[in-house]
Amino acid sequence: MNTVNGSVLRKRKFNPITTALALALVTPGLYVANATAEEVEEKAKKSKMEAITVTATKRSQVIYEVPIAMSAFSGDALDTQGITGISDVGKFVPNLNITGFSAGHTSSANPFIRGIGLQDHLITTDPGVSVYVDGVYLGRQVGQNWNLQNIDRIEVLRGPQGTLYGRNSIGGAINIITKQPGSKPVTKVSAEVGTRGRLKGDVFVNRELSDKVAVNFSAGFNRRDGLGEFINLPEAKYDVGESREMHGRFSLKYDVNDDLKIVVTADANDGEGGLRPYTTKINEVPNGAYYTGERFGSPLPSGPLRNSDVAADPFDNATGTIEVTEVTNSASGVSFTADYNISDTLGSKFIISNRTSEYKAGLDDDATIYALDHYPEHGDADQTSVELQLNGYVGEVDFVSGVYWFTEEGSNRQGEDSSFNGGGNTLELDQKTTSKAVFVNLGYDATDDLRISGGLRYTQDEKEATANVGTGPTFAEDDWSEVSYDLSANYTMDNGLNIYSSIQSGYQGGQFPARPYCLFGDPTCFVASDNITAVNYEIGLKGEVNSDFNMSIALFNTNYDDLPYQVNTTSEAGFDTANLVVSQTSRGIEWESTWYVTDALSLHTSAGYIDVDVDEKDEVKPVAPLTPKFTASVSPSYAFDLEDGSTITTRIDYSFRDEMYGEPSSDEGRMTTVDSRSLVNFDVSYAPAGADWKVSLYGRNVFDKRYDDARLNTGDYLLVIKSNDASEFGVRYTASY
């Protein structure tokens, strides 16, 4: 057994019998009969594929050896795939769907993995899929739609991650790993100009200041025009869907000595723009409040409303409330990481971070010129996290252990800066969360080919929350605790393919109702849900079938208990959101592969299928929201050399997401089905021989598919949240030196 920076590396043997079985089962057309062990080993040496090293289990491992269903993206290849933000990652990972509709903001990202995600952005709701940047958990996503420059790779872990990750990973985790300062001098600049007013520029610089100190920094600007107009507010600063953003990140690495390395990082972003495109469909039924012009027996100021009062073009907006037309976001953070090798077999890691974020957004729910259901909104969050790890190995046993502490204070104010309700707030939320955990994960090499690992984590959460919907502040507090576990076995066959099986549990503390307007009728309704727990059973096969083909396939079954669904209705005071607590079972299959058809032509594919069954609740059969049954992507790439030595590389990326429900109701009368969508990107790059630059022609959503991100039915009206995605064509220039 060899160790490199504390990571365990195992040598693999080759056997033609196991190779034959694996190839016959997986890809019979690619197997060469009567192959000898020497021939198999020679194929491995000639492999065209570079196995990505990941840290999904907080160990450095080749992706094939991780007993988790996961996808990884190289940061340098994101642009060519048409991935410009974290939301785009959701187009190319099986059983992953990322929407962005929170409060009509253009910078939000709501990941759903295997039927679990974030339905509401308010401070009382925690995400079911955790997002991490260099090991730091991001408690809030509005205002932190990361620009994907300075990214080394992105890892998407599917299924509960209950023992190694900080908080709330009951559906999965997304790890963003940035480029660390190093000794190699690098300067990289890129510029992009395209349709829809796209103007984008980025710079990344890495320098070694001495043999012990290195720094890097990145900075950028991104602008894109809108998709519609505020037809009743010509004075609006921005068009519908317009966005402007600036961002920067600085990192310093200090190698104190051979055993101690320190990294200090600071980042910030600032954005503003126009409200996300959406439209409202008024329920024109005899007893509908908008149709009759009355709500709860009181006449509406506008009288009866019809769909003709809403903008005819769903990408225009007919609001008469100037306060909801502009959205803003800002976030900043600092982190300190220290890696210390205590001995040749024992190391430690310390991470402390503070992050703040704030946003302004809000919707005019009725989407008309009348002052009815409009809710300008402000939100902010301040979080601090500390993690101390002790890692190492003894003989054939390696371990990752540690303690974790997280605290967050945040608030939301709805109705502020509005003429509605005399300019006062219609909703005030404040919450303080504290989470503490201790964890240990062990790995044992039973043989050169069989690895067994298991882990335990004890987590304790506390929340203190205050809600005010105009009836006076209501205070509530609660606490939760849970022991999470996982057990997995990973067997490496003689040809290098890995078979794994795992049982993983996940946990998330309960949550308070997001919009508790029920307080008008029930002063005691501001109560948190119970522990949310998940148990996932999974088997998979992954690795290089031969030098031209790699693949991964996973089958899973996940049981969730006490899972809160957010259910929305209109109340006398406003938009009420309550928790419907359910039990859910998700089962399915996932596939990813890369095939080098020739030296010039490669083909990457992904596919996912999920069947979600939710127990009947109060004589209602809920459904998993924002979860397409089928997901798929196909990405061929072809490169060829010209006579002068220059290279042209072409790539097409096709992504499919099946139809899904926008909220936890399958009632056809609520019209919450979101149609399926197929999107196509292309990229054609030209790199001169021996040059340090390249130029690319790109197209994103080339057929201009206009699709819905989500749908919410309150009973009086249906909110149709449109994607801010639209066709875009342009030129990108990149130079590195």
C-alpha positions in Angstrom: 0.0 0.0 0.0 1.3 3.5 -0.9 0.4 6.8 0.5 0.4 10.2 -1.2 -0.5 13.2 1.0 -2.2 10.8 3.4 -4.3 9.2 0.6 -4.5 5.5 0.3 -3.6 4.1 -3.1 -4.0 0.4 -4.0 -2.3 -1.5 -6.8 -4.7 -3.6 -8.9 -4.1 -7.0 -10.6 -5.6 -8.1 -13.9 -7.5 -11.3 -14.6 -9.0 -12.1 -18.0 -11.9 -14.2 -16.6 -13.3 -11.4 -14.5 -12.7 -9.0 -17.4 -14.7 -11.2 -19.8 -17.6 -11.4 -17.3 -17.7 -7.7 -16.8 -17.5 -6.9 -20.5 -20.0 -9.4 -21.5 -22.5 -8.1 -18.9 -21.9 -4.4 -19.6 -20.8 -3.9 -23.2 -20.5 -7.1 -25.1 -19.8 -5.4 -28.3 -16.5 -4.0 -26.9 -15.1 -7.2 -25.5 -12.3 -9.0 -27.4 -12.5 -12.7 -26.8 -9.5 -14.8 -25.5 -7.8 -11.7 -24.1 -4.8 -12.4 -21.9 -3.9 -10.7 -18.7 -1.0 -9.0 -20.4 -3.3 -7.7 -23.1 -5.7 -6.3 -20.6 -2.9 -4.6 -18.7 -1.6 -3.2 -21.9 -5.0 -1.7 -22.7 -5.1 0.0 -19.3 -1.7 1.6 -20.0 -3.0 2.9 -23.4 -6.2 4.3 -21.9 -7.2 7.6 -23.4 -9.1 8.6 -20.3 -7.6 10.3 -17.3 -9.4 9.2 -14.1 -10.5 12.2 -12.1 -9.3 12.3 -8.5 -12.1 13.4 -6.2 -12.5 14.1 -2.5 -16.2 13.0 -2.2 -15.4 10.9 0.9 -12.9 13.5 2.2 -10.1 11.3 1.0 -8.3 11.7 -2.3 -9.6 8.8 -4.5 -9.9 8.0 -8.1 -13.6 8.5 -9.0 -14.0 4.8 -10.0 -13.1 3.7 -6.4 -15.7 5.8 -4.6 -18.7 3.7 -3.5 -21.1 6.5 -4.2 -23.1 7.4 -7.3 -21.4 10.6 -8.4 -20.6 12.8 -11.4 -17.5 15.1 -11.7 -16.9 18.0 -14.0 -13.5 19.5 -14.8 -13.5 23.2 -14.3 -11.5 23.9 -17.5 -14.2 22.1 -19.6 -17.3 23.9 -18.3 -17.5 26.6 -20.9 -17.3 24.2 -23.8 -20.3 22.3 -22.4 -22.4 25.5 -22.1 -22.2 25.5 -18.3 -22.1 29.1 -17.2 -23.5 28.7 -13.6 -24.3 26.0 -11.2 -27.9 25.8 -12.5 -26.5 24.5 -15.8 -24.9 21.6 -14.1 -28.4 20.2 -13.5 -28.8 19.6 -17.2 -26.2 16.9 -17.4 -26.3 14.8 -14.3 -28.8 11.9 -14.0 -31.7 12.4 -11.6 -30.5 16.0 -10.9 -32.7 19.0 -11.7 -31.8 22.5 -10.7 -34.4 25.3 -10.9 -34.1 28.9 -10.1 -37.3 30.6 -9.0 -36.9 31.8 -5.4 -38.9 35.0 -4.9 -38.5 35.7 -8.6 -34.7 36.1 -8.2 -32.4 35.5 -11.2 -29.4 34.3 -9.1 -31.0 31.5 -7.0 -30.3 27.8 -7.5 -32.5 25.1 -6.1 -31.1 21.6 -6.7 -33.3 18.5 -6.6 -31.5 15.1 -6.5 -33.5 11.9 -6.6 -36.7 13.7 -5.6 -35.3 15.8 -2.7 -34.5 19.5 -2.8 -35.4 23.0 -1.7 -39.0 24.2 -2.4 -38.7 27.5 -0.5 -35.9 29.9 0.0 -37.1 31.5 3.3 -34.8 31.3 6.3 -37.0 28.7 8.1 -36.4 26.2 5.3 -33.2 24.2 4.9 -32.1 22.7 1.6 -32.2 18.9 1.2 -29.2 19.1 -1.1 -26.1 20.6 0.4 -23.7 22.9 -1.6 -20.1 23.2 -0.4 -17.2 25.3 -1.6 -13.8 24.0 -0.6 -15.4 22.2 2.3 -17.6 25.1 3.5 -21.3 24.5 3.6 -23.5 27.2 2.1 -26.6 27.6 4.2 -28.4 29.8 1.7 -28.5 29.8 -2.1 -30.2 33.0 -3.1 -27.5 35.5 -3.9 -24.8 32.9 -4.2 -25.2 31.6 -7.8 -21.4 30.9 -8.1 -19.7 32.1 -11.3 -17.7 29.0 -12.3 -14.4 30.6 -12.9 -11.4 29.5 -10.8 -13.0 26.1 -10.5 -10.9 23.0 -10.4 -13.9 20.6 -10.5 -17.5 20.1 -9.4 -18.6 16.9 -7.8 -22.2 15.9 -7.6 -23.0 13.2 -5.0 -26.3 11.5 -5.3 -28.2 10.1 -2.3 -28.0 10.8 1.4 -24.5 11.8 2.7 -25.1 11.4 6.4 -21.8 10.8 8.0 -19.1 13.0 6.4 -21.0 16.2 5.4 -21.9 19.1 7.5 -25.6 19.5 7.3 -28.8 18.5 5.5 -27.4 16.2 2.8 -30.5 13.9 2.7 -30.8 14.2 -1.1 -27.1 14.6 -2.1 -24.3 17.1 -2.1 -22.7 19.4 -4.6 -19.0 20.1 -4.0 -17.3 23.0 -5.7 -13.5 22.8 -5.5 -11.5 25.8 -6.5 -8.0 26.0 -7.9 -5.5 26.2 -5.1 -2.5 28.5 -5.3 0.5 26.7 -6.7 4.1 27.2 -7.9 3.3 27.3 -11.6 2.8 30.8 -12.9 -0.6 31.1 -14.7 -2.4 34.0 -16.3 -5.7 33.2 -17.9 -8.1 35.7 -19.5 -11.4 35.1 -21.2 -13.9 37.4 -22.9 -17.4 36.5 -24.3 -19.7 38.6 -26.5 -23.0 37.3 -27.7 -26.7 37.9 -28.4 -29.1 39.0 -25.8 -26.5 41.6 -24.8 -24.1 39.1 -23.4 -20.8 40.7 -22.3 -18.6 38.7 -20.0 -14.9 39.0 -19.0 -12.8 37.0 -16.5 -9.2 37.0 -15.4 -7.4 34.4 -13.3 -3.8 34.8 -12.1 -1.6 32.4 -10.1 1.8 33.3 -8.8 4.4 32.0 -6.5 5.7 34.8 -4.3 8.4 32.7 -2.6 9.2 29.0 -2.2 6.7 29.0 0.7 4.0 31.5 -0.4 1.7 31.4 -3.5 -1.4 33.3 -4.3 -4.1 33.3 -6.9 -7.0 35.6 -7.6 -9.9 35.8 -10.1 -12.3 38.6 -11.0 -15.0 39.0 -13.5 -18.0 40.8 -14.9 -21.1 39.2 -16.5 -24.0 41.0 -18.2 -27.1 39.8 -20.0 -30.2 41.6 -21.3 -33.7 40.7 -20.4 -36.5 38.7 -22.1 -39.4 41.1 -21.6 -40.6 44.5 -20.4 -42.5 45.9 -17.5 -45.3 47.2 -19.7 -46.9 49.4 -17.1 -43.7 50.7 -15.6 -41.5 52.3 -18.3 -39.4 53.9 -15.5 -38.2 50.4 -14.3 -34.4 50.3 -14.1 -34.1 46.9 -15.6 -36.0 44.7 -18.1 -37.5 41.4 -17.1 -34.7 38.8 -16.6 -31.9 41.3 -17.1 -28.8 40.7 -15.0 -25.5 42.3 -14.1 -22.9 40.7 -11.8 -19.3 41.3 -10.6 -17.3 38.8 -8.6 -13.8 38.3 -7.2 -11.9 35.8 -5.2 -8.4 35.8 -3.6 -6.5 32.9 -2.1 -3.1 32.7 -0.4 -1.3 29.5 0.4 1.6 29.4 2.9 3.7 26.3 3.3 5.0 26.9 6.8 7.1 23.7 6.6 6.8 20.3 5.1 4.0 19.4 7.5 1.9 22.5 7.9 0.1 24.3 5.0 -2.3 27.2 5.5 -4.8 28.6 3.0 -6.7 31.9 3.5 -9.4 32.8 1.0 -11.7 35.7 0.6 -14.5 36.2 -2.0 -17.3 38.5 -2.9 -20.0 39.0 -5.5 -22.5 41.7 -6.2 -25.4 41.5 -8.7 -28.6 43.3 -9.7 -31.1 43.1 -12.4 -34.8 42.6 -13.3 -37.3 40.3 -11.8 -37.3 36.7 -13.2 -39.9 36.1 -16.0 -43.2 34.6 -14.8 -46.9 34.9 -15.5 -50.1 34.3 -13.6 -53.0 32.2 -14.8 -56.2 33.4 -13.0 -58.6 30.6 -12.1 -61.7 31.9 -13.9 -64.2 29.7 -12.0 -67.5 30.9 -10.4 -66.2 30.8 -6.8 -62.7 32.0 -7.5 -61.7 35.2 -5.5 -60.2 36.9 -8.5 -63.1 35.9 -10.8 -65.8 37.1 -8.3 -63.7 40.1 -7.2 -64.1 39.1 -3.5 -61.9 37.4 -1.1 -63.3 36.1 2.2 -66.5 38.2 1.7 -64.6 41.4 1.1 -64.5 43.1 -2.3 -61.1 43.4 -3.9 -60.0 47.0 -4.7 -59.7 46.1 -8.3 -63.0 44.3 -8.6 -63.1 41.1 -10.7 -59.9 40.1 -12.5 -59.5 38.1 -15.8 -56.5 36.7 -17.6 -56.8 39.6 -20.0 -55.5 41.8 -17.1 -52.2 39.9 -17.2 -49.5 40.6 -19.8 -50.3 38.8 -23.1 -46.6 37.8 -23.5 -45.6 35.6 -20.5 -42.1 37.2 -20.7 -43.5 40.6 -20.2 -44.9 41.7 -16.8 -48.0 43.9 -16.1 -47.2 44.8 -12.5 -47.9 48.3 -11.2 -45.5 47.8 -8.2 -42.1 49.3 -8.9 -40.6 47.8 -5.8 -40.8 44.2 -7.3 -39.2 45.0 -10.6 -35.6 45.1 -9.4 -33.6 42.2 -7.7 -30.3 42.5 -6.0 -27.9 40.1 -4.4 -24.5 40.2 -2.7 -22.4 37.7 -0.8 -19.0 37.6 0.8 -16.9 35.2 2.8 -13.6 34.4 4.3 -12.2 31.0 5.2 -9.0 29.7 6.9 -7.8 26.2 6.3 -4.8 24.5 7.9 -3.5 21.1 7.0 -1.0 19.6 9.5 0.8 16.2 9.2 1.2 15.1 12.7 3.2 12.0 11.6 3.7 9.9 8.5 0.3 8.2 9.2 -1.7 10.8 11.0 -2.9 14.2 9.8 -5.3 17.0 10.8 -7.3 19.6 9.0 -8.9 22.7 10.4 -11.5 24.8 8.5 -13.2 28.0 9.9 -15.3 30.2 7.7 -17.7 33.1 7.9 -20.2 34.0 5.1 -22.8 36.6 4.7 -25.4 37.1 2.0 -28.4 39.3 1.3 -30.9 39.8 -1.4 -33.8 41.9 -2.5 -36.6 40.4 -4.7 -40.3 39.6 -4.5 -43.2 38.8 -6.7 -46.4 40.6 -7.6 -48.5 37.4 -7.5 -51.5 38.7 -9.4 -49.2 40.1 -12.1 -51.5 42.9 -12.9 -51.4 46.7 -12.5 -53.6 46.5 -9.4 -52.2 46.5 -5.9 -53.3 43.1 -4.7 -51.0 40.3 -3.9 -47.5 41.9 -4.3 -44.7 41.0 -1.9 -41.4 42.9 -2.2 -38.9 41.0 -0.1 -35.5 41.4 1.7 -33.5 38.6 3.1 -30.1 38.1 4.8 -28.1 35.4 6.4 -24.8 35.3 8.4 -23.2 32.0 9.0 -20.1 30.7 10.8 -18.8 27.1 10.6 -15.8 25.3 12.2 -14.6 21.8 11.3 -11.7 20.0 12.8 -10.6 16.7 11.2 -8.2 14.0 12.4 -7.3 11.6 9.5 -4.9 8.8 9.0 -4.4 5.1 8.7 -3.1 2.2 10.8 -2.1 -0.8 8.8 -4.9 -1.6 6.4 -7.4 0.7 8.2 -7.7 4.3 7.3 -10.0 6.8 8.9 -11.6 10.3 8.7 -12.9 11.7 11.9 -13.8 15.1 13.3 -16.1 17.6 15.0 -18.3 20.2 13.3 -20.0 23.3 14.5 -22.3 25.6 12.5 -24.4 28.6 13.4 -26.6 30.8 11.2 -28.7 33.9 11.9 -31.0 35.1 9.2 -34.2 37.1 8.5 -36.8 37.7 5.8 -39.0 40.8 5.5 -41.9 40.6 3.0 -43.9 43.6 2.0 -41.3 46.1 3.0 -40.8 49.2 0.7 -44.2 48.6 -0.7 -47.3 50.8 -0.8 -49.2 47.6 0.1 -50.5 47.5 3.7 -49.4 51.1 4.3 -45.7 50.2 3.5 -45.5 47.8 6.4 -44.3 44.2 6.5 -46.9 41.4 5.8 -44.3 38.8 6.9 -41.4 38.9 9.3 -39.2 35.9 9.9 -36.1 35.5 12.0 -34.3 32.4 12.8 -31.1 31.3 14.6 -29.8 27.8 13.9 -27.0 26.0 15.7 -25.7 22.6 14.6 -23.1 20.4 16.3 -21.8 17.1 15.2 -19.1 14.5 15.7 -18.2 11.9 13.1 -15.9 9.0 12.2 -15.5 7.0 9.0 -13.3 3.9 8.7 -12.0 2.1 5.7 -10.4 -1.4 5.7 -8.6 -3.1 2.8 -9.7 -6.6 3.5 -7.7 -7.7 0.4 -5.9 -5.8 -2.4 -9.3 -5.8 -4.2 -11.9 -5.6 -1.5 -12.4 -2.4 0.6 -15.0 -2.1 3.3 -15.9 1.2 4.9 -18.4 2.5 7.5 -19.2 5.6 9.4 -21.2 7.1 12.2 -22.2 10.7 12.9 -24.1 12.2 15.8 -25.7 15.5 15.0 -27.6 17.9 17.3 -29.6 20.8 15.9 -31.3 23.7 17.7 -33.5 26.4 16.1 -35.0 29.6 17.6 -37.5 31.3 15.3 -39.8 34.3 15.4 -42.7 34.9 13.0 -44.9 38.0 12.7 -47.7 38.1 10.1 -49.3 41.3 11.6 -50.7 39.6 14.7 -47.6 40.3 16.8 -44.4 38.3 17.1 -44.7 34.6 17.8 -41.6 32.8 19.2 -40.8 29.1 18.9 -37.8 26.9 19.5 -37.1 23.2 19.0 -34.1 20.8 18.9 -33.4 17.6 17.2 -30.7 14.9 17.3 -29.9 11.9 15.2 -27.2 9.2 14.6 -26.5 8.7 10.9 -24.6 5.8 9.5 -23.2 4.3 6.4 -21.7 0.9 5.4 -20.2 0.1 2.0 -18.2 -2.5 0.3 -16.2 -1.8 -2.9 -14.6 -4.7 -4.9 -12.2 -4.0 -7.7 -12.2 -6.7 -10.3 -9.0 -7.7 -12.1 -9.8 -5.6 -15.1 -10.2 -2.5 -12.9 -14.0 -2.3 -12.9 -15.4 -1.6 -9.4 -18.5 -3.2 -7.9 -19.9 -1.5 -4.8 -22.9 -1.7 -2.5 -23.8 0.7 0.2 -26.4 1.5 2.9 -26.4 5.2 3.8 -28.6 7.1 6.2 -29.2 10.8 6.2 -30.7 13.3 8.6 -32.1 16.8 8.6 -33.5 18.8 11.5 -37.2 19.8 11.3 -38.3 23.1 9.9 -40.9 25.7 10.8 -43.7 26.8 8.4 -42.3 29.2 5.8 -45.3 31.6 5.6 -47.4 31.0 8.7 -50.4 33.1 8.0 -52.3 30.3 9.8 -51.4 32.4 12.9 -54.5 34.5 12.1 -56.7 31.6 13.0 -54.4 29.4 15.1 -51.9 31.2 17.3 -50.2 27.9 18.0 -49.6 26.8 14.4 -45.9 28.0 14.3 -44.5 24.5 15.1 -41.6 22.8 13.6 -41.7 19.3 11.9 -40.0 16.3 13.3 -36.6 14.8 12.4 -36.3 14.1 8.7 -34.5 10.8 8.1 -33.5 8.9 5.0 -32.1 5.4 4.4 -30.6 4.6 1.0 -29.8 1.1 -0.4 -27.6 1.2 -3.5 -25.5 -1.1 -5.7 -23.3 0.0 -8.6 -20.7 -0.8 -11.1 -18.1 1.7 -12.4 -14.7 2.0 -14.1 -12.9 1.5 -17.4 -14.2 -1.3 -19.5 -11.3 -1.0 -21.8 -9.0 1.8 -23.0 -11.8 3.4 -25.0 -14.9 3.1 -22.8 -15.7 3.9 -19.2 -19.0 3.8 -17.4 -21.0 3.8 -14.2 -24.3 2.4 -13.4 -26.2 2.6 -10.0 -29.5 1.2 -8.7 -30.9 2.7 -5.6 -33.9 2.6 -3.2 -34.3 5.4 -0.7 -36.9 5.6 2.1 -37.7 9.0 3.7 -39.7 9.6 6.9 -41.2 12.8 8.2 -40.4 14.7 5.0 -42.1 18.1 4.8 -43.6 19.2 1.5 -44.4 22.9 1.2 -48.1 23.4 0.3 -49.3 26.8 -0.7 -52.7 28.4 -0.4 -54.1 31.9 -0.2 -55.4 33.1 3.1 -57.1 36.3 4.2 -53.7 37.9 4.9 -51.6 36.5 2.1 -49.7 33.6 0.6 -49.8 30.8 3.2 -47.2 28.0 3.1 -47.6 25.0 5.4 -45.7 21.8 5.8 -47.3 18.6 4.7 -45.3 15.8 6.4 -45.1 12.6 4.3 -43.2 9.3 3.9 -41.6 8.9 0.5 -39.8 6.1 -1.3 -37.6 6.9 -4.3 -36.1 4.1 -6.5 -34.4 4.2 -9.8 -31.3 3.7 -11.9 -28.6 6.0 -13.2 -26.1 5.6 -16.0 -23.0 7.6 -17.2 -20.4 6.7 -19.8 -17.7 8.1 -22.0 -16.7 6.3 -25.2 -13.7 7.2 -27.3 -15.1 6.0 -30.7 -11.9 7.1 -32.4 -8.9 9.2 -31.5 -10.9 12.3 -32.6 -14.5 11.4 -31.7 -15.8 10.9 -28.2 -19.3 10.4 -26.8 -20.5 11.1 -23.3 -23.9 10.0 -22.2 -26.0 10.1 -19.0 -29.5 8.8 -18.2 -31.6 8.5 -15.1 -34.9 7.0 -14.2 -36.7 7.6 -10.9 -40.0 6.3 -9.5 -41.2 8.2 -6.4 -44.0 6.9 -4.3 -45.5 9.1 -1.5 -47.8 7.7 1.1 -51.4 9.0 1.1 -51.8 11.9 3.5 -55.2 13.1 4.8 -56.9 11.3 1.9 -54.6 13.1 -0.5 -52.0 11.4 -2.7 -49.1 13.9 -2.9 -46.3 13.7 -5.5 -42.7 14.7 -5.4 -42.3 18.2 -6.8 -39.8 19.3 -9.4 -38.6 15.7 -10.0 -38.6 14.5 -13.7 -39.1 10.7 -14.1 -36.5 10.6 -16.9 -33.4 12.6 -17.4 -30.8 12.2 -20.1 -27.9 13.9 -21.9 -25.8 13.1 -25.0 -22.6 14.9 -25.7 -20.5 14.0 -28.8 -17.2 15.8 -29.4 -15.0 15.7 -32.5 -11.5 17.2 -32.8 -9.4 17.2 -36.0 -6.1 18.7 -37.0 -5.6 21.1 -39.9 -2.5 20.9 -42.2 -0.8 23.8 -40.4 -1.1 22.0 -37.1 -3.9 24.0 -35.7 -6.9 22.2 -34.1 -10.7 22.6 -34.4 -12.8 21.0 -31.7 -16.6 20.7 -32.1 -19.0 19.7 -29.4 -22.8 19.3 -29.1 -24.6 18.9 -25.8 -28.2 17.6 -25.7 -30.1 17.6 -22.4 -33.6 16.2 -21.7 -35.7 16.6 -18.6 -39.1 14.8 -18.4 -42.3 16.5 -17.4 -42.8 16.9 -13.6 -45.0 18.4 -11.0 -44.3 22.0 -9.9 -45.7 21.3 -6.4 -46.8 18.3 -4.3 -50.2 17.8 -6.0 -51.1 15.7 -9.0 -54.6 17.2 -9.1 -55.2 18.0 -12.8 -57.4 20.9 -11.8 -54.4 22.6 -10.2 -52.5 22.6 -13.6 -49.1 22.2 -11.9 -47.5 19.9 -14.5 -44.3 21.3 -15.9 -43.8 20.1 -19.5 -40.7 18.2 -20.6 -37.9 20.0 -22.3 -35.0 19.3 -24.6 -32.1 21.7 -24.8 -29.2 21.8 -27.2 -25.8 23.6 -26.9 -22.9 23.7 -29.3 -19.3 24.8 -29.1 -16.7 25.1 -32.0 -13.2 26.0 -30.9 -10.2 26.9 -33.0 -6.6 26.7 -31.5 -3.7 27.7 -33.7 -0.6 25.5 -33.6 1.7 26.4 -30.8 -0.5 29.3 -29.7 -1.6 30.1 -26.1 -5.0 31.2 -27.1 -8.2 29.9 -28.7 -11.4 31.3 -30.0 -14.8 29.6 -29.9 -18.2 30.0 -31.4 -20.9 28.9 -29.1 -24.7 28.4 -29.0 -26.8 27.8 -25.9 -30.3 26.6 -26.1 -29.9 26.9 -29.8 -33.6 26.1 -30.6 -34.8 28.8 -28.1 -36.8 26.4 -26.0 -38.9 28.5 -23.6 -39.8 26.4 -20.6 -41.2 26.6 -17.1 -39.0 26.3 -14.0 -41.9 25.7 -11.6 -45.6 26.1 -11.1 -47.5 27.0 -7.9 -51.3 26.9 -7.5 -52.7 28.9 -4.6 -56.4 28.2 -5.4 -57.1 31.7 -6.7 -54.3 31.8 -9.3 -51.5 29.7 -10.7 -48.0 31.1 -10.7 -46.0 29.9 -13.7 -42.3 30.6 -13.1 -40.5 30.8 -16.5 -36.9 29.9 -17.0 -34.6 32.9 -17.7 -32.9 30.6 -20.2 -33.2 31.5 -23.9 -31.2 31.0 -27.1 -27.8 32.7 -27.1 -25.0 32.8 -29.8 -21.7 34.3 -29.4 -17.9 34.3 -29.5 -15.5 33.4 -26.6 -11.8 34.2 -26.6 -9.5 32.5 -24.1 -5.8 32.9 -23.6 -3.4 31.3 -21.1 0.2 32.2 -20.5 
